[in-house]
Amino acid sequence: MVKKAPRRTAQRIIETSLSLFNRFGEPNVSTNLISSELRISPGNLYYHFPAKDELVNALFDQYLAQLNPLLEAAGDVRDVEDAWFFIHSLFERLWEHRFLYRDLNDLLSRNRRLETEVKDLLARKQLAFVQLIAGLHHQGALQLEGAEREAVATHMVVLLTWWLSYEYVRNPRHALEEDSADQALIGGAQHVLRLLSPHLVSGSREHLQTLLAHYIPS
């Protein structure tokens, strides 16, 4: 039987840091805690990541690598079921790196790279939702013209970006724990998708209501 090669130390550091950041919040996790969790020396951790911001940036790169291909597929959305799958998939990527959203204001205040790149990410999300709306309009599922598309897309971006912060404020002890994932993901996706409901044509609106009835957060 061929043994699997052991994970490289840098990858183990990234995986453990993500788990700890998601669970406790990035500001509450020290590099000493990370090295202790991994049972490696602080010097070993510093060899791979000389500063905690470098760990955060590595995790942000990982997040973008997962998110960007999905955003680029927004123009392929053709009906409300496609839209549901697209938005729920966005929330899945977001949940996997939820510390970025839970601690966003704190991170932006001291990480210059994130200060710039998060603004770019918001712009890409905006473009993705405009493309989603345009695709539904082109297929006759939705009626929404001109500047109203930009406005609705902005509302969708805001709700997507700050949904987990809202959930955390409502229930700080449990909202971002693993056993709350379904409620956070399904609830967030439903609220974002419902922003399109007033603009859907008859048939598509009823289809959306039927679809959402099958996905009720636990």
TORVODO-458586 format. One line per 8 residues: number of its first residue (from 0); their letters; for each residue x, y negated, z of N, C-alpha, C. Coordinates in pm, 1 decimal. Example, Ala and Ser with C-alpha at 12.3 -4.5 7.8 and 13.67 -1.06 7.14 Angstrom:
BEGIN
0> AS> 1319.0,569.0,780.0,1230.0,450.0,780.0,1320.0,330.0,780.0 ~ 1285.0,225.0,708.0,1367.0,106.0,714.0,1290.0,-3.0,787.0
This chain:
BEGIN
0> MVKKAPRR> 84.9,119.8,0.0,0.0,0.0,0.0,88.5,-124.9,0.0 ~ 61.7,-215.4,-96.4,142.4,-336.5,-107.9,95.5,-438.3,-5.6 ~ 189.7,-488.8,73.1,154.9,-589.0,172.6,144.4,-726.3,108.1 ~ 49.0,-806.1,158.1,35.2,-942.6,110.4,150.3,-1027.3,164.1 ~ 197.7,-1117.9,81.2,303.4,-1207.9,126.7,246.8,-1301.0,232.4 ~ 324.1,-1330.6,336.3,274.3,-1421.3,439.2,253.2,-1560.6,382.5 ~ 151.7,-1629.7,433.2,127.1,-1766.4,389.1,245.0,-1855.5,424.8 ~ 277.6,-1943.9,336.8,387.8,-2036.2,363.3,350.3,-2128.3,478.5
8> TAQRIIET> 448.3,-2170.5,552.8,424.1,-2251.0,671.9,347.5,-2378.3,639.4 ~ 383.5,-2445.6,530.9,315.8,-2570.7,495.9,166.7,-2548.5,474.2 ~ 131.5,-2438.2,408.7,-9.5,-2409.7,384.4,-81.2,-2378.5,514.5 ~ -15.1,-2306.3,603.2,-75.0,-2276.7,733.7,-98.4,-2405.0,812.1 ~ -5.4,-2496.9,803.7,-21.0,-2625.7,872.6,-141.8,-2700.5,817.3 ~ -156.2,-2702.6,685.7,-268.7,-2772.2,623.2,-401.3,-2709.7,665.2 ~ -409.4,-2577.4,661.5,-533.9,-2509.7,696.0,-571.3,-2531.8,842.4 ~ -472.9,-2522.9,930.5,-500.5,-2541.0,1073.3,-536.7,-2685.9,1103.4
16> SLSLFNRF> -468.5,-2779.0,1040.6,-498.3,-2920.7,1061.7,-639.9,-2952.3,1016.8 ~ -680.2,-2899.0,902.1,-816.7,-2923.1,852.9,-918.9,-2870.8,952.5 ~ -897.1,-2751.2,1003.6,-990.5,-2693.8,1100.6,-999.5,-2779.8,1226.4 ~ -886.8,-2823.4,1277.4,-885.0,-2904.0,1400.0,-944.1,-3043.1,1375.7 ~ -908.0,-3104.4,1263.2,-961.7,-3237.3,1232.2,-1113.6,-3232.0,1218.9 ~ -1163.2,-3128.9,1149.1,-1308.1,-3116.2,1131.5,-1378.7,-3094.5,1264.4 ~ -1315.9,-3020.5,1352.5,-1381.7,-2985.2,1477.7,-1377.4,-3098.1,1580.1 ~ -1261.1,-3162.7,1592.4,-1242.8,-3259.9,1700.9,-1232.8,-3404.5,1653.1
24> GEPNVSTN> -1217.1,-3424.9,1523.0,-1193.5,-3558.6,1472.1,-1044.4,-3586.4,1461.8 ~ -1002.2,-3640.1,1348.7,-858.5,-3661.7,1326.1,-790.3,-3744.9,1433.9 ~ -851.8,-3854.7,1484.1,-783.1,-3934.2,1586.6,-759.2,-3857.5,1717.2 ~ -836.0,-3751.5,1739.7,-825.6,-3676.0,1865.1,-732.8,-3555.3,1855.4 ~ -668.8,-3537.9,1740.6,-580.6,-3422.8,1720.5,-437.5,-3472.6,1701.5 ~ -350.5,-3436.0,1792.7,-210.6,-3475.3,1782.9,-130.3,-3371.1,1706.0 ~ -12.7,-3410.8,1660.6,74.5,-3313.4,1594.6,120.4,-3206.7,1693.0 ~ 131.4,-3242.4,1819.2,167.5,-3141.5,1919.9,59.1,-3034.8,1932.4
32> LISSELRI> -67.0,-3076.9,1925.1,-176.3,-2980.1,1930.5,-172.5,-2887.8,1808.6 ~ -144.8,-2944.9,1692.6,-138.2,-2864.2,1570.4,-25.7,-2760.8,1581.0 ~ 92.1,-2804.0,1623.5,204.6,-2710.7,1634.2,177.4,-2604.9,1740.6 ~ 111.1,-2643.6,1849.6,77.0,-2547.8,1953.8,-22.0,-2444.4,1902.1 ~ -120.5,-2489.4,1826.2,-219.9,-2397.8,1770.0,-154.0,-2297.0,1675.2 ~ -53.5,-2343.6,1603.3,16.9,-2258.3,1507.6,128.2,-2175.4,1571.6 ~ 161.1,-2211.5,1695.7,273.1,-2148.2,1765.8,405.0,-2166.9,1690.4 ~ 424.9,-2291.0,1646.4,551.5,-2330.1,1586.7,602.4,-2451.3,1663.1
40> SPGNLYYH> 728.0,-2483.9,1646.2,784.2,-2598.7,1715.8,739.7,-2728.1,1648.1 ~ 729.5,-2837.8,1723.7,699.3,-2967.3,1660.6,799.6,-3002.3,1550.7 ~ 924.8,-2963.2,1570.6,1025.3,-2990.7,1468.9,996.0,-2919.7,1338.7 ~ 942.7,-2798.7,1347.0,905.6,-2724.8,1226.4,792.9,-2795.3,1152.7 ~ 696.5,-2844.9,1228.7,587.0,-2918.8,1165.9,639.7,-3046.6,1100.0 ~ 725.9,-3121.2,1171.5,779.0,-3246.4,1117.9,864.9,-3223.1,994.2 ~ 924.9,-3106.7,984.6,1005.1,-3074.9,866.2,917.6,-3076.2,741.5 ~ 795.9,-3024.9,753.8,704.4,-3019.6,640.1,623.5,-3147.6,625.7
48> FPAKDELV> 583.2,-3207.7,737.2,500.6,-3328.2,736.3,554.6,-3424.8,842.0 ~ 645.6,-3515.2,803.8,711.1,-3603.1,901.6,617.2,-3698.2,974.8 ~ 496.3,-3719.0,922.7,398.6,-3806.2,988.8,259.3,-3747.3,969.9 ~ 170.8,-3777.2,1064.1,35.9,-3721.3,1054.4,-37.0,-3774.6,931.6 ~ -7.7,-3898.2,891.7,-71.1,-3951.3,771.1,-37.5,-3868.5,647.7 ~ 81.1,-3807.6,645.7,115.3,-3721.8,532.4,26.8,-3597.1,529.4 ~ -9.2,-3548.0,646.1,-104.3,-3436.8,654.3,-241.1,-3481.1,602.9 ~ -285.4,-3596.8,647.4,-414.9,-3650.0,602.7,-415.0,-3666.6,451.1
56> NALFDQYL> -305.7,-3719.7,396.3,-298.0,-3740.1,251.9,-299.2,-3607.3,176.2 ~ -233.1,-3507.0,230.5,-234.0,-3374.5,167.1,-374.7,-3316.9,165.2 ~ -447.9,-3335.1,274.1,-585.8,-3286.8,280.1,-676.0,-3367.5,186.9 ~ -649.0,-3495.8,174.4,-726.0,-3578.6,81.0,-701.1,-3533.3,-62.7 ~ -574.9,-3501.1,-95.1,-543.1,-3447.8,-227.8,-619.1,-3317.5,-253.5 ~ -623.8,-3232.6,-152.0,-695.8,-3106.0,-163.1,-844.0,-3131.0,-189.5 ~ -900.4,-3226.8,-118.1,-1041.0,-3262.2,-135.3,-1068.2,-3312.9,-276.1 ~ -982.6,-3402.4,-325.8,-1001.6,-3456.5,-459.6,-990.5,-3347.9,-566.2
64> AQLNPLLE> -899.6,-3253.5,-546.1,-882.8,-3144.9,-642.7,-1010.1,-3061.9,-654.2 ~ -1084.6,-3051.2,-545.9,-1210.5,-2977.4,-547.2,-1326.1,-3063.5,-598.5 ~ -1322.2,-3192.1,-565.7,-1436.0,-3279.6,-594.2,-1436.8,-3332.7,-737.2 ~ -1321.5,-3372.3,-788.9,-1317.4,-3439.7,-919.0,-1377.2,-3357.8,-1033.1 ~ -1346.8,-3226.6,-1044.4,-1410.7,-3150.8,-1153.5,-1563.1,-3149.0,-1142.8 ~ -1614.1,-3149.4,-1021.1,-1759.0,-3151.5,-1001.5,-1816.8,-3285.6,-1046.1 ~ -1754.0,-3395.6,-1006.8,-1801.6,-3527.4,-1048.5,-1802.0,-3539.8,-1200.5 ~ -1702.2,-3480.4,-1264.0,-1692.8,-3488.6,-1409.5,-1803.7,-3410.5,-1478.4
72> AAGDVRDV> -1869.1,-3320.4,-1406.4,-1977.5,-3240.6,-1464.0,-2113.7,-3306.6,-1448.7 ~ -2118.3,-3426.9,-1394.1,-2247.9,-3492.2,-1368.5,-2328.3,-3510.9,-1496.8 ~ -2259.8,-3536.0,-1608.2,-2329.9,-3557.0,-1734.0,-2397.7,-3432.7,-1788.1 ~ -2368.2,-3316.8,-1729.8,-2430.6,-3192.1,-1774.7,-2565.3,-3165.2,-1707.6 ~ -2603.3,-3247.4,-1610.5,-2731.4,-3228.6,-1541.4,-2845.7,-3258.7,-1637.2 ~ -2939.0,-3162.5,-1647.8,-3048.4,-3176.8,-1744.7,-3187.6,-3172.1,-1682.1 ~ -3200.3,-3119.8,-1560.8,-3332.4,-3112.4,-1497.7,-3314.3,-3118.4,-1346.4 ~ -3426.1,-3112.7,-1271.7,-3417.0,-3130.8,-1127.1,-3343.5,-3015.3,-1059.6
80> EDAWFFIH> -3349.6,-2896.7,-1117.5,-3275.6,-2785.3,-1059.1,-3125.6,-2805.7,-1074.5 ~ -3084.0,-2854.5,-1191.5,-2943.1,-2890.3,-1209.6,-2902.2,-2998.2,-1109.7 ~ -2990.6,-3096.4,-1091.6,-2959.7,-3206.6,-999.5,-2945.4,-3155.7,-856.9 ~ -3034.5,-3064.7,-816.4,-3024.7,-3006.8,-682.2,-2891.9,-2933.1,-664.8 ~ -2856.2,-2851.2,-761.0,-2732.0,-2774.7,-751.4,-2612.0,-2869.2,-745.6 ~ -2612.9,-2973.3,-828.1,-2502.7,-3068.6,-832.2,-2486.5,-3140.5,-698.3 ~ -2597.0,-3192.3,-644.3,-2590.0,-3269.5,-520.5,-2555.5,-3179.3,-402.6 ~ -2613.4,-3060.3,-397.4,-2579.8,-2968.1,-288.5,-2432.9,-2929.2,-296.2
88> SLFERLWE> -2380.4,-2911.4,-416.6,-2238.3,-2878.0,-432.3,-2150.4,-2992.2,-384.5 ~ -2190.8,-3116.5,-409.7,-2116.6,-3231.0,-356.9,-2109.7,-3225.6,-205.0 ~ -2223.0,-3196.5,-142.3,-2225.3,-3189.0,2.9,-2139.7,-3073.4,54.8 ~ -2132.7,-2964.0,-18.3,-2046.5,-2852.9,23.3,-1900.7,-2895.7,25.0 ~ -1856.9,-2967.7,-78.7,-1717.8,-3016.0,-81.5,-1694.1,-3114.6,32.4 ~ -1791.7,-3200.7,52.7,-1780.9,-3300.7,159.0,-1771.0,-3233.5,295.6 ~ -1853.0,-3130.7,318.7,-1854.2,-3061.7,447.5,-1718.9,-2997.2,476.0 ~ -1657.3,-2939.7,373.7,-1529.6,-2871.7,392.4,-1420.1,-2967.7,439.9
96> HRFLYRDL> -1433.4,-3095.3,409.0,-1336.7,-3197.2,452.3,-1410.5,-3309.2,526.6 ~ -1500.9,-3270.1,613.1,-1590.6,-3366.9,675.8,-1521.0,-3464.6,768.3 ~ -1401.6,-3433.1,815.6,-1331.0,-3527.6,902.4,-1304.5,-3658.3,829.6 ~ -1287.3,-3652.5,696.0,-1263.0,-3774.1,619.2,-1379.8,-3870.8,630.2 ~ -1500.4,-3817.0,643.3,-1620.2,-3899.4,651.7,-1654.7,-3932.7,796.4 ~ -1632.9,-3837.6,884.3,-1658.0,-3862.2,1026.0,-1569.3,-3975.8,1077.1 ~ -1445.1,-3979.4,1034.3,-1346.7,-4075.5,1085.8,-1307.2,-4178.2,980.9 ~ -1394.9,-4203.0,882.8,-1356.4,-4282.9,767.1,-1308.7,-4422.5,803.6
104> NDLLSRNR> -1383.2,-4495.5,885.4,-1343.2,-4632.6,918.3,-1208.8,-4637.1,988.6 ~ -1186.0,-4542.9,1078.9,-1058.1,-4537.5,1149.4,-944.6,-4507.0,1052.0 ~ -965.8,-4412.5,963.0,-861.5,-4375.7,866.8,-829.7,-4491.3,773.0 ~ -932.3,-4561.0,726.8,-909.2,-4672.2,634.5,-833.4,-4786.8,699.5 ~ -848.6,-4802.3,829.7,-784.5,-4914.0,898.9,-633.4,-4896.9,913.6 ~ -584.0,-4773.6,893.3,-440.5,-4752.0,916.1,-371.3,-4668.7,809.2 ~ -444.2,-4627.4,707.1,-382.8,-4549.8,600.1,-400.5,-4626.4,469.7 ~ -291.9,-4689.0,423.1,-301.9,-4777.3,306.9,-340.8,-4702.7,180.2
112> RLETEVKD> -294.4,-4579.1,169.2,-330.1,-4502.3,49.8,-479.9,-4477.8,45.1 ~ -538.2,-4433.7,156.1,-681.8,-4409.3,157.8,-760.3,-4538.1,135.8 ~ -708.3,-4648.8,187.2,-775.7,-4777.4,170.7,-801.1,-4806.3,23.4 ~ -704.0,-4769.7,-60.4,-717.2,-4792.3,-204.4,-796.4,-4681.3,-272.3 ~ -763.7,-4557.3,-241.0,-817.9,-4445.9,-318.3,-962.0,-4412.9,-281.9 ~ -1004.3,-4441.5,-161.0,-1144.3,-4417.4,-127.4,-1234.7,-4511.6,-207.3 ~ -1188.6,-4635.4,-230.9,-1266.8,-4727.3,-315.1,-1278.9,-4672.0,-457.5 ~ -1169.9,-4616.0,-507.6,-1174.8,-4555.5,-640.5,-1269.6,-4435.7,-642.3
120> LLARKQLA> -1268.4,-4359.0,-534.0,-1357.1,-4243.3,-524.6,-1503.4,-4286.7,-523.6 ~ -1534.2,-4392.9,-451.4,-1671.6,-4443.5,-450.4,-1715.1,-4483.5,-591.5 ~ -1623.8,-4543.2,-666.2,-1656.3,-4583.2,-803.4,-1682.9,-4460.9,-890.8 ~ -1607.1,-4353.2,-871.0,-1628.3,-4231.4,-949.0,-1760.1,-4165.4,-910.4 ~ -1795.3,-4168.2,-783.4,-1925.8,-4116.8,-741.2,-2037.7,-4198.4,-805.8 ~ -2021.5,-4329.9,-806.9,-2121.6,-4417.2,-868.0,-2141.1,-4381.0,-1014.6 ~ -2030.8,-4366.0,-1087.1,-2038.5,-4331.7,-1228.8,-2106.3,-4195.6,-1247.3 ~ -2073.2,-4100.5,-1160.3,-2132.1,-3967.0,-1170.7,-2283.5,-3972.2,-1155.3
128> FVQLIAGL> -2332.5,-4049.2,-1059.2,-2477.0,-4056.7,-1039.3,-2546.3,-4133.6,-1151.5 ~ -2479.8,-4234.7,-1205.8,-2536.3,-4303.8,-1322.7,-2549.0,-4206.1,-1439.7 ~ -2446.5,-4120.7,-1458.5,-2452.3,-4021.2,-1566.1,-2561.4,-3918.4,-1539.8 ~ -2576.5,-3878.1,-1415.2,-2682.9,-3783.4,-1379.8,-2819.3,-3842.4,-1413.9 ~ -2841.6,-3966.9,-1374.3,-2969.1,-4032.9,-1401.2,-2992.7,-4046.6,-1551.1 ~ -2886.0,-4083.0,-1625.3,-2898.7,-4098.3,-1770.7,-2934.6,-3965.5,-1836.2 ~ -2874.5,-3856.0,-1786.7,-2905.3,-3725.4,-1842.5,-3049.9,-3685.6,-1819.8 ~ -3100.4,-3709.7,-1700.0,-3241.1,-3679.1,-1670.7,-3334.3,-3766.2,-1754.0
136> HHQGALQL> -3295.8,-3892.8,-1772.1,-3376.7,-3983.8,-1854.4,-3379.6,-3934.9,-1999.6 ~ -3264.0,-3896.6,-2049.6,-3255.4,-3852.0,-2188.8,-3340.1,-3727.2,-2212.7 ~ -3349.6,-3641.4,-2112.4,-3427.3,-3518.0,-2124.8,-3576.7,-3539.7,-2098.9 ~ -3613.9,-3662.5,-2065.0,-3754.6,-3692.9,-2042.7,-3806.0,-3655.7,-1906.1 ~ -3713.3,-3623.5,-1812.8,-3755.4,-3584.7,-1678.0,-3772.4,-3705.2,-1586.5 ~ -3719.6,-3818.9,-1628.6,-3713.5,-3934.6,-1539.2,-3720.4,-4061.6,-1622.0 ~ -3784.5,-4164.4,-1565.4,-3791.9,-4294.7,-1631.1,-3724.3,-4399.3,-1542.5 ~ -3609.2,-4442.9,-1585.5,-3534.6,-4541.0,-1506.4,-3441.7,-4614.8,-1601.7
144> EGAEREAV> -3456.4,-4745.5,-1608.7,-3383.4,-4822.7,-1709.2,-3282.1,-4918.9,-1647.0 ~ -3184.0,-4955.3,-1726.4,-3093.1,-5065.1,-1700.4,-3034.1,-5072.5,-1561.7 ~ -3049.4,-5193.1,-1503.0,-2988.8,-5220.6,-1373.3,-3044.7,-5132.9,-1262.8 ~ -3167.6,-5084.4,-1280.4,-3226.4,-4998.7,-1177.8,-3148.2,-4868.7,-1163.6 ~ -3089.6,-4821.5,-1272.2,-3006.3,-4701.4,-1263.5,-2888.4,-4724.4,-1170.9 ~ -2824.5,-4838.2,-1187.2,-2709.6,-4870.6,-1101.1,-2751.9,-4881.5,-955.6 ~ -2867.5,-4941.8,-931.0,-2915.2,-4959.4,-793.9,-2944.3,-4825.0,-728.4 ~ -3015.9,-4738.2,-798.1,-3047.7,-4606.9,-741.7,-2920.2,-4525.5,-723.4
152> ATHMVVLL> -2828.4,-4533.4,-819.7,-2701.4,-4462.0,-806.8,-2624.2,-4509.9,-684.2 ~ -2627.1,-4641.0,-658.5,-2559.4,-4694.7,-539.9,-2622.1,-4639.6,-412.6 ~ -2754.9,-4635.0,-407.1,-2822.6,-4579.8,-289.6,-2783.9,-4433.8,-268.2 ~ -2769.9,-4359.3,-377.6,-2731.7,-4218.3,-367.5,-2589.2,-4203.9,-314.1 ~ -2499.5,-4290.6,-361.1,-2360.6,-4287.2,-313.9,-2353.7,-4319.6,-165.3 ~ -2425.4,-4422.5,-123.5,-2424.0,-4462.2,17.8,-2475.7,-4348.8,105.8 ~ -2586.0,-4288.8,66.5,-2644.0,-4181.1,146.7,-2551.3,-4059.4,149.6 ~ -2494.1,-4024.7,35.1,-2399.2,-3913.0,30.2,-2279.1,-3938.5,120.5
160> TWWLSYEY> -2224.6,-4058.4,113.9,-2099.5,-4089.1,183.5,-2116.8,-4099.8,333.8 ~ -2230.5,-4152.8,378.1,-2246.6,-4175.6,522.0,-2349.5,-4083.2,588.5 ~ -2394.2,-3981.7,517.6,-2492.2,-3890.8,575.8,-2436.8,-3818.9,699.0 ~ -2316.2,-3767.3,691.1,-2261.0,-3693.4,804.3,-2234.8,-3785.5,923.5 ~ -2199.6,-3910.5,897.7,-2184.5,-4005.6,1008.4,-2318.4,-4026.1,1078.6 ~ -2424.7,-4035.6,1000.6,-2559.2,-4048.1,1057.0,-2593.4,-3925.8,1141.5 ~ -2566.5,-3806.8,1087.6,-2593.3,-3684.0,1161.6,-2510.3,-3677.8,1289.9 ~ -2386.7,-3721.9,1281.3,-2298.5,-3718.6,1398.6,-2349.4,-3812.0,1508.0
168> VRNPRHAL> -2394.7,-3930.5,1469.8,-2447.7,-4024.6,1569.1,-2572.6,-3967.4,1634.5 ~ -2654.7,-3899.4,1556.5,-2777.3,-3839.8,1610.9,-2747.3,-3726.8,1709.1 ~ -2641.8,-3651.7,1682.8,-2612.3,-3534.8,1764.6,-2461.2,-3510.9,1768.4 ~ -2388.0,-3596.0,1842.7,-2241.4,-3590.3,1837.0,-2180.6,-3460.5,1887.6 ~ -2250.4,-3386.6,1969.6,-2192.6,-3263.1,2023.8,-2201.8,-3145.2,1926.4 ~ -2298.6,-3150.2,1835.3,-2321.7,-3030.5,1754.1,-2332.2,-3055.4,1603.8 ~ -2356.1,-3177.9,1560.9,-2391.5,-3202.5,1420.5,-2285.7,-3155.8,1321.7 ~ -2157.8,-3163.6,1359.3,-2051.5,-3129.1,1265.5,-1985.5,-2995.7,1296.9
176> EEDSADQA> -2049.1,-2916.7,1383.0,-1998.7,-2782.3,1409.5,-2041.8,-2688.2,1296.9 ~ -1970.8,-2576.7,1283.6,-1996.4,-2485.4,1172.0,-2141.0,-2435.6,1168.8 ~ -2200.0,-2411.8,1286.8,-2336.3,-2358.5,1286.6,-2441.1,-2462.4,1246.9 ~ -2399.5,-2586.6,1224.7,-2491.7,-2690.3,1178.4,-2477.1,-2717.3,1029.6 ~ -2395.9,-2638.4,961.4,-2365.3,-2665.5,820.9,-2490.4,-2666.1,733.8 ~ -2575.5,-2565.7,747.7,-2693.9,-2557.2,661.8,-2783.2,-2679.3,676.4 ~ -2805.6,-2719.9,801.4,-2891.9,-2835.2,823.7,-2831.4,-2961.3,764.1 ~ -2701.2,-2979.1,782.8,-2635.4,-3099.4,731.2,-2636.3,-3101.3,579.2
184> LIGGAQHV> -2603.5,-2988.2,517.3,-2593.6,-2983.1,371.9,-2729.9,-2992.7,305.1 ~ -2823.8,-2911.8,352.0,-2955.5,-2911.0,289.1,-3028.8,-3042.2,316.6 ~ -3022.3,-3088.9,441.8,-3088.8,-3214.7,474.6,-3033.8,-3330.6,394.2 ~ -2901.2,-3339.1,384.6,-2840.7,-3447.2,307.8,-2875.8,-3439.5,160.5 ~ -2866.7,-3320.5,102.5,-2897.2,-3304.6,-40.0,-3042.8,-3339.8,-68.9 ~ -3133.1,-3299.8,19.6,-3274.5,-3333.4,-0.2,-3297.3,-3483.9,0.5 ~ -3236.8,-3553.1,95.3,-3258.9,-3697.5,104.9,-3201.3,-3770.9,-16.3 ~ -3084.8,-3728.1,-63.5,-3027.7,-3791.6,-182.2,-3117.2,-3766.5,-303.6
192> LRLLSPHL> -3162.3,-3643.6,-320.4,-3243.8,-3610.4,-436.4,-3380.0,-3679.4,-431.7 ~ -3433.7,-3698.2,-312.0,-3564.4,-3764.7,-300.1,-3559.1,-3910.7,-346.5 ~ -3440.2,-3968.7,-354.3,-3429.6,-4104.7,-407.4,-3472.2,-4111.2,-553.6 ~ -3466.6,-3996.7,-621.8,-3509.0,-3992.9,-762.0,-3658.9,-3969.4,-776.7 ~ -3723.9,-3919.9,-671.8,-3862.9,-3875.7,-681.3,-3957.2,-3981.6,-737.9 ~ -3951.0,-4109.2,-694.5,-4046.3,-4208.2,-747.8,-4030.5,-4232.6,-897.8 ~ -3916.7,-4193.3,-952.9,-3889.3,-4221.8,-1093.3,-3906.1,-4100.0,-1183.4 ~ -3935.9,-3984.5,-1124.3,-3956.1,-3863.8,-1202.9,-4093.9,-3865.3,-1269.0
200> VSGSREHL> -4102.6,-3810.0,-1387.2,-4231.1,-3802.5,-1456.7,-4312.0,-3687.0,-1398.6 ~ -4442.2,-3691.4,-1425.8,-4529.3,-3584.2,-1379.2,-4479.2,-3451.2,-1434.6 ~ -4480.5,-3352.2,-1352.1,-4424.6,-3222.6,-1388.3,-4288.4,-3206.2,-1323.8 ~ -4197.5,-3298.1,-1353.0,-4066.4,-3293.6,-1288.2,-4079.0,-3326.4,-1139.5 ~ -4167.7,-3421.1,-1107.0,-4186.7,-3455.0,-965.2,-4244.2,-3336.3,-889.0 ~ -4342.9,-3270.2,-946.8,-4401.4,-3153.3,-881.4,-4299.4,-3039.4,-871.5 ~ -4217.9,-3026.2,-975.2,-4112.1,-2924.6,-974.3,-4014.0,-2951.0,-860.2 ~ -3980.4,-3078.7,-840.3,-3889.9,-3114.5,-730.8,-3951.3,-3079.8,-595.9
208> QTLLAHYI> -4077.3,-3112.6,-576.3,-4142.0,-3083.2,-448.3,-4145.5,-2932.8,-421.3 ~ -4173.0,-2854.9,-524.1,-4173.3,-2709.3,-508.8,-4033.9,-2657.8,-476.1 ~ -3935.1,-2713.1,-545.7,-3795.9,-2672.2,-522.8,-3751.9,-2703.3,-380.1 ~ -3778.6,-2824.2,-333.9,-3734.1,-2864.5,-200.8,-3806.3,-2786.6,-90.7 ~ -3929.9,-2744.4,-119.7,-4004.2,-2667.6,-19.2,-3937.6,-2534.0,11.4 ~ -3857.5,-2485.7,-81.8,-3787.1,-2359.0,-61.3,-3661.9,-2377.0,22.6 ~ -3618.0,-2502.1,39.6,-3495.1,-2530.7,113.3,-3527.9,-2622.3,231.2 ~ -3567.5,-2562.3,339.4,-3602.3,-2638.3,459.2,-3490.9,-2618.0,561.0
216> PS> -3424.0,-2728.2,605.2,-3315.5,-2710.7,702.7,-3362.7,-2637.7,827.1 ~ -3279.4,-2547.6,877.1,-3316.5,-2470.0,997.5,-3303.1,-2556.3,1121.9
